[in-house]
């Protein structure tokens, strides 16, 4: 696997949460504020990481399981999303090494973009905070497509916007949904093993084309040439 080389790649697409940026602390803090307001026990931020890819409902279901109590999901979800909207860029930071990868991609004149199930109102704030809003060449969020990952809609839309064939794209993500979506879209897939992945999960079973343990592992593995 170390000799893997991706050729004829004209765009690299990247998942947001856990792959491009560490958003976990802000999401956890927002959730815990609401849980405490409703007399629930807070969740552990490290453990919550492994549920972020499931979205707001999945996060709240995890909180209910931890508390062993039923939760009014609709109410808690609305309050959580409002709290997160107001505090989505407090502790959020770029994943270590991601900026180096972006520079390497740009130097090769390979296009890059963010493709996430997250809503645009949060993503835009985060990218502005990271000072990546003017650099990213394509941004596809969950509210821009009818079907979110693991369906390929968002990845295919990104290819349309970047004017490339899906076979010329590579998608990096830290959840099995990301790999499934990439396969359905007909593009190469890479697991970001540095992301929000429970170490008890066998990521080899996802069937990705490659696994990286830090962003710079992909440097020198991608070429725009045939």
Protein Blocks (a to p, Z undefined) as FASTA:
>chain_A
ZZgccehiabdcddfehplpccklmmmmmmmmmmmmnopacddfklmmmmmmnojmlmmm
mmmmmnopacdfklmmmmmmmmmmmmmcmmgccdehklmmmmmmmmnopacddddfbdfk
lmmmmmmmnopmmmpmbdcdfklpfbdcfbfklmmmmmmmnopafklpccddfbfklmmm
mmmnopacdddfkbccdfkbcfklnopabdcfbfklmgopacfbZZ
